[in-house]
Amino acid sequence: MAGGTVTMEFGKEDIKIVMCLWNFFKNEKWDEARALLSDEFEAVWPQSKEVMDANGFIEVNKNYPGRHKIRVLDVNNEYDKWEHRTKVITQTHVKSEMPDGKNLEFYAISFFEVEEEKILSLVEYWAETYPAPDWRKQWVKKSE
């Protein structure tokens, strides 16, 4: 238990909050999603160097030009008993149908901080899928 963190039963409710957020995004329930975010919420997308407050984050997602199919692949948490804050990490797979007919497929790793039943912050990394290069096929197997 280094640094005051516990990864047992603590934080289970916070995992539910994050999973509700993903469900609201999937079903385009923007007001419900916004209600899960703290008024101090901040989202950071390091790859594009963008930072959003709660309202901006909802508007960006609400006005996304494509339609997402979101599947949560994994979720983990760590509860900091000194800070009374939970870190929830999700891995998602997203397929997005764009208005121009293109289909995008990508994975996201999302780092949430949840405190007092509200999502306080989010840092997300997005990675598009791509075919594996031929030069390394002799050493690897294909995953699903």
Secondary structure as UniProt FT lines:
FT   HELIX           2..4
FT   STRAND          5..6
FT   TURN            10..11
FT   HELIX           12..26
FT   TURN            27..28
FT   HELIX           30..35
FT   STRAND          37..45
FT   TURN            46..49
FT   STRAND          50..53
FT   HELIX           54..62
FT   STRAND          67..80
FT   TURN            81..84
FT   STRAND          85..97
FT   TURN            99..100
FT   STRAND          103..115
FT   TURN            116..117
FT   STRAND          118..128
FT   HELIX           134..139
//
